[in-house]
Amino acid sequence: MGFDVSQVGQVTLFEIGPQLIVGNREELKEHVLRQLNSGDRKFLIDFAQTGYIDSSGLGVLVSLSKAILEKGGELRLSCLDENLCMLFELTKLNALFQIADSKEEALKGF
């Protein structure tokens, strides 16, 4: 598995491993959608351990954001390193997601 899942209060936290790529994106998508369909509405994906996201990883994040918003939920991201921040800026995805510098900051006000 390319990620760990835990609950922090009412927030479902996904801590992604070194990469979010074609090889593990579908597993993440299925797990988030399963949680969403079981009633979870607050999601945080933490990238503190992640150094690389490929185009399929970005695509799954966009897809999940749409699915979560359609059910009245919210998806936040945290701990993007400098390269990942640049990737989100270049792809304009920083406008789609609420991105926090730390997990703690992302959890505030959820």
C-alpha positions as CSV (number, residue, x, y, z in Angstrom):
1,M,0.0,0.0,0.0
2,G,1.3,3.5,-0.9
3,F,-0.4,5.2,2.0
4,D,-1.6,5.0,5.6
5,V,-5.1,5.9,6.8
6,S,-6.2,7.1,10.2
7,Q,-9.0,9.2,11.8
8,V,-8.2,12.5,13.4
9,G,-11.6,13.5,15.0
10,Q,-14.0,13.6,12.1
11,V,-11.2,13.9,9.5
12,T,-10.0,10.9,7.5
13,L,-6.3,11.4,7.1
14,F,-4.3,9.7,4.2
15,E,-0.6,9.9,4.6
16,I,0.9,9.2,1.2
17,G,4.2,7.3,0.8
18,P,7.2,8.4,-1.5
19,Q,5.1,8.6,-4.7
20,L,1.5,9.0,-5.9
21,I,1.7,7.3,-9.3
22,V,-0.2,5.1,-11.7
23,G,0.7,2.1,-9.6
24,N,-1.0,3.2,-6.4
25,R,-3.5,5.9,-7.5
26,E,-6.4,3.5,-8.0
27,E,-6.0,2.0,-4.5
28,L,-6.1,5.5,-3.1
29,K,-9.2,6.4,-5.1
30,E,-11.0,3.3,-4.1
31,H,-10.3,3.8,-0.4
32,V,-11.3,7.4,-0.4
33,L,-14.5,6.7,-2.3
34,R,-15.3,3.8,0.1
35,Q,-14.9,6.2,3.0
36,L,-17.0,8.8,1.3
37,N,-19.8,6.4,0.5
38,S,-19.8,5.3,4.2
39,G,-20.5,8.8,5.3
40,D,-17.1,10.5,5.8
41,R,-17.0,14.1,4.5
42,K,-13.7,15.6,5.7
43,F,-10.5,14.4,4.0
44,L,-6.9,15.4,4.4
45,I,-4.2,14.0,2.2
46,D,-0.7,14.6,3.7
47,F,2.3,14.6,1.4
48,A,5.0,15.0,4.1
49,Q,6.7,11.7,2.8
50,T,6.0,12.3,-0.9
51,G,8.6,13.4,-3.4
52,Y,6.8,12.6,-6.7
53,I,3.3,12.8,-8.1
54,D,2.8,11.8,-11.8
55,S,0.0,13.0,-14.0
56,S,-2.2,10.1,-13.1
57,G,-1.7,11.0,-9.4
58,L,-2.8,14.6,-10.1
59,G,-5.7,13.3,-12.1
60,V,-6.9,11.1,-9.2
61,L,-6.7,14.1,-6.8
62,V,-8.9,16.2,-9.2
63,S,-11.4,13.3,-9.5
64,L,-11.5,12.8,-5.8
65,S,-12.0,16.5,-5.1
66,K,-15.0,16.5,-7.5
67,A,-16.6,13.4,-6.0
68,I,-16.1,14.7,-2.4
69,L,-17.5,18.2,-3.3
70,E,-20.6,16.6,-5.0
71,K,-21.4,14.9,-1.6
72,G,-20.9,18.1,0.4
73,G,-17.5,17.2,1.7
74,E,-14.1,18.8,1.6
75,L,-10.6,17.6,0.6
76,R,-7.5,19.4,1.8
77,L,-3.9,18.8,1.1
78,S,-0.8,19.3,3.3
79,C,3.0,19.3,3.4
80,L,3.8,19.7,-0.3
81,D,7.5,20.1,-0.7
82,E,9.0,22.8,-2.9
83,N,8.9,20.7,-6.1
84,L,5.3,19.6,-5.5
85,C,4.2,23.2,-4.7
86,M,5.7,24.2,-8.0
87,L,3.9,21.4,-9.8
88,F,0.6,22.5,-8.3
89,E,1.3,26.1,-9.3
90,L,2.3,25.2,-12.9
91,T,-0.8,23.1,-13.4
92,K,-3.0,25.7,-11.6
93,L,-4.2,23.0,-9.2
94,N,-3.3,25.2,-6.3
95,A,-6.5,27.1,-7.1
96,L,-8.6,24.0,-6.8
97,F,-7.2,22.7,-3.4
98,Q,-6.8,24.2,0.0
99,I,-3.1,23.5,0.7
100,A,-1.6,23.8,4.1
101,D,2.1,23.8,5.2
102,S,1.4,21.2,8.0
103,K,-1.1,18.6,9.0
104,E,-1.9,20.6,12.1
105,E,-2.6,23.8,10.1
106,A,-4.8,21.8,7.6
107,L,-6.8,20.3,10.5
108,K,-7.6,23.7,12.0
109,G,-11.0,24.9,11.1
110,F,-12.1,21.7,9.4
